[in-house]
Amino acid sequence: MNCACNPVQNGNRTLQHPCFSSEAKHKYARIHLPVAPRCNISCNYCSRKFDCLHESRPGVTSEILSPEAAREKYDFVKDRVENLSVAGIAGPGEALANWDETRLTIEAIKKSDPQVIFCLSTNGLTLPHYAGKLVELGVRHVTVTVNCLEPEIGKRIYRYVDYQGRRYQGAEGAAILIGNQLAGIERLTGLGVAVKVNIVMIKGINDGHIPEIVKKVKELDVFMTNIMPLIPAKGSALEYLPQTPMKEVNKMRNICRDDLQQMYHCAQCRADAVGLLGEDRALEFSGLWSKQEILPKTGEQYRKQFKIAVASKTGRLIDQHFGHATEFAIYHVDGEAISLVEKRQIISYCKGIEEGENSERVKENTIGAIKDCHAVLSLRIGYHAKKRLSKHNVASIECYDTIENGLKYAVEKLVNKEAI
């Protein structure tokens, strides 16, 4: 077994990477530097509208940085975030399709902090060409997204592939991508790089194929796989599909863990994430680099008062998943005036189920606690919870922002009848 699969031989650096070690997620922080806006493939689950301050999912960011600005931001965050161990490039496009920006960013930060762990996410299309160059730069942790091994499945996931000056569509494009992904992974692991493979689980398209993918990448000495739920992006070709339930994702992870180590703690981070996994502080630092106006318009049309529940860990940000909340803050908002009315305690979905509570009763009690509200604001919410809330005419709005800005955003969606 090569050193890519052995964190001890890899200088214990893997144990300090929160995406590669579940123990590290509570201790070591990371920063994603959004220096790579261009992409060389078109995924049917992706929306190229990456300037999304209100969303928290892969491929979105509130800013694009130059390599020099990325180095300045890294230095600023390093002084203020304890145990910052990882600098990663995860988009918002494809890191290797923006090679000059990626290379210059890594080189600049390496001069500033020689001890940092470099990490990179890629679709793998040009990985065979860049694998050796990544190792020369000092990158020892790479994530590759591999959603299928069969071109006939791939043509339903990828709209086109731009490769060596030509655009390939359908199964032809998918075949090129798959071949390069596997060749690139084998090259990386042979050079001692710890490789994590991400797999987006899309019901009815590749879900039955995932165990085969895991077995294949195990043969290539991949360190672990991360099976992730599809998060339908508005404007994407697959926006009509429901979000893959985490219960089904975890069931698939359990099936595959007999073959290869599985990641259970993925937070599906933004391309500008900062801080511990699951405790993103990107907004705290975004204002230093971006002057964008994020407040929606106000006016007489908003004078109707709305009651909105908010899931928040900090009391400042909308930074908590609906299913993890143990209380909801209830606000009255009319687009201009905002007032906190009360806080309502609940048993979270996850905690209740883990401690043996009746799952159905926990869910009904949670819905019952906010069914008098017009909407609930959370970082993310599952498909089935949305469906339950909609039966009570409660809109589910996903948002990543300050509570004040999020509430104004929610009112705008409610007034314009865009909330569901």
Secondary structure as the mmCIF struct_conf table of DSSP 4:
data_model
#
loop_
_struct_conf.conf_type_id
_struct_conf.id
_struct_conf.beg_label_comp_id
_struct_conf.beg_label_asym_id
_struct_conf.beg_label_seq_id
_struct_conf.end_label_comp_id
_struct_conf.end_label_asym_id
_struct_conf.end_label_seq_id
HELX_RH_3T_P HELX_RH_3T_P1 CYS A 3 CYS A 5
TURN_TY1_P TURN_TY1_P1 PRO A 7 ASN A 12
HELX_RH_3T_P HELX_RH_3T_P2 THR A 14 GLN A 16
TURN_TY1_P TURN_TY1_P2 PRO A 18 PHE A 20
TURN_TY1_P TURN_TY1_P3 SER A 22 GLU A 23
HELX_RH_3T_P HELX_RH_3T_P3 ALA A 24 HIS A 26
TURN_TY1_P TURN_TY1_P4 LYS A 27 LYS A 27
STRN STRN1 ALA A 29 HIS A 32
STRN STRN2 ALA A 36 ALA A 36
BEND BEND1 ASN A 40 ASN A 40
STRN STRN3 ILE A 41 CYS A 43
TURN_TY1_P TURN_TY1_P5 ASN A 44 TYR A 45
BEND BEND2 ARG A 48 ARG A 48
STRN STRN4 ASP A 51 ASP A 51
TURN_TY1_P TURN_TY1_P6 LEU A 53 HIS A 54
BEND BEND3 ARG A 57 ARG A 57
TURN_TY1_P TURN_TY1_P7 PRO A 58 GLY A 59
STRN STRN5 THR A 61 THR A 61
BEND BEND4 SER A 62 SER A 62
HELX_RH_AL_P HELX_RH_AL_P1 PRO A 67 LYS A 78
TURN_TY1_P TURN_TY1_P8 ASP A 79 ARG A 80
BEND BEND5 VAL A 81 VAL A 81
TURN_TY1_P TURN_TY1_P9 GLU A 82 ASN A 83
STRN STRN6 LEU A 84 ILE A 89
STRN STRN7 PRO A 92 PRO A 92
BEND BEND6 GLY A 93 GLY A 93
HELX_RH_3T_P HELX_RH_3T_P4 ALA A 95 ASN A 98
HELX_RH_AL_P HELX_RH_AL_P2 TRP A 99 SER A 112
TURN_TY1_P TURN_TY1_P10 PRO A 114 GLN A 115
HELX_LH_PP_P HELX_LH_PP_P1 VAL A 116 VAL A 116
STRN STRN8 ILE A 117 THR A 122
BEND BEND7 GLY A 124 GLY A 124
TURN_TY1_P TURN_TY1_P11 LEU A 125 THR A 126
HELX_RH_AL_P HELX_RH_AL_P3 LEU A 127 LEU A 137
TURN_TY1_P TURN_TY1_P12 GLY A 138 GLY A 138
STRN STRN9 HIS A 141 THR A 145
BEND BEND8 LEU A 149 LEU A 149
HELX_RH_AL_P HELX_RH_AL_P4 PRO A 151 ILE A 157
STRN STRN10 TYR A 158 TYR A 163
TURN_TY1_P TURN_TY1_P13 GLN A 164 GLY A 165
STRN STRN11 ARG A 166 GLN A 169
HELX_RH_AL_P HELX_RH_AL_P5 GLY A 170 GLY A 190
TURN_TY1_P TURN_TY1_P14 LEU A 191 GLY A 192
STRN STRN12 ALA A 194 MET A 201
TURN_TY1_P TURN_TY1_P15 LYS A 203 ASN A 206
HELX_RH_3T_P HELX_RH_3T_P5 ASP A 207 HIS A 209
HELX_RH_AL_P HELX_RH_AL_P6 ILE A 210 GLU A 219
TURN_TY1_P TURN_TY1_P16 LEU A 220 ASP A 221
BEND BEND9 PHE A 223 PHE A 223
STRN STRN13 MET A 224 PRO A 229
HELX_LH_PP_P HELX_LH_PP_P2 PRO A 232 ALA A 233
TURN_TY1_P TURN_TY1_P17 LYS A 234 GLY A 235
BEND BEND10 SER A 236 SER A 236
TURN_TY1_P TURN_TY1_P18 ALA A 237 TYR A 240
BEND BEND11 LEU A 241 LEU A 241
HELX_LH_PP_P HELX_LH_PP_P3 PRO A 242 PRO A 245
HELX_RH_AL_P HELX_RH_AL_P7 MET A 246 CYS A 256
TURN_TY1_P TURN_TY1_P19 ARG A 257 ASP A 259
BEND BEND12 LEU A 260 LEU A 260
STRN STRN14 GLN A 262 GLN A 262
TURN_TY1_P TURN_TY1_P20 ALA A 271 ASP A 272
STRN STRN15 VAL A 274 LEU A 276
TURN_TY1_P TURN_TY1_P21 LEU A 277 GLY A 278
STRN STRN16 GLU A 279 ASP A 280
HELX_RH_AL_P HELX_RH_AL_P8 ALA A 282 SER A 286
TURN_TY1_P TURN_TY1_P22 GLY A 287 TRP A 289
HELX_LH_PP_P HELX_LH_PP_P4 LEU A 295 LYS A 297
BEND BEND13 GLY A 299 GLY A 299
HELX_RH_3T_P HELX_RH_3T_P6 GLU A 300 TYR A 302
BEND BEND14 LYS A 304 LYS A 304
STRN STRN17 PHE A 306 VAL A 310
BEND BEND15 LYS A 313 ARG A 316
STRN STRN18 LEU A 317 LEU A 317
HELX_RH_3T_P HELX_RH_3T_P7 PHE A 322 HIS A 324
BEND BEND16 THR A 326 THR A 326
STRN STRN19 GLU A 327 VAL A 333
BEND BEND17 GLY A 335 GLU A 336
STRN STRN20 ILE A 338 GLN A 345
HELX_RH_AL_P HELX_RH_AL_P9 TYR A 349 GLU A 354
TURN_TY1_P TURN_TY1_P23 GLU A 355 GLY A 356
HELX_RH_AL_P HELX_RH_AL_P10 SER A 359 ILE A 370
TURN_TY1_P TURN_TY1_P24 LYS A 371 ASP A 372
BEND BEND18 CYS A 373 HIS A 374
STRN STRN21 ALA A 375 SER A 378
BEND BEND19 LEU A 379 LEU A 379
HELX_RH_AL_P HELX_RH_AL_P11 TYR A 383 SER A 390
TURN_TY1_P TURN_TY1_P25 LYS A 391 ASN A 393
STRN STRN22 ALA A 395 GLU A 398
BEND BEND20 ASP A 401 ASP A 401
STRN STRN23 THR A 402 THR A 402
HELX_RH_AL_P HELX_RH_AL_P12 ILE A 403 VAL A 415
TURN_TY1_P TURN_TY1_P26 ASN A 416 LYS A 417
#
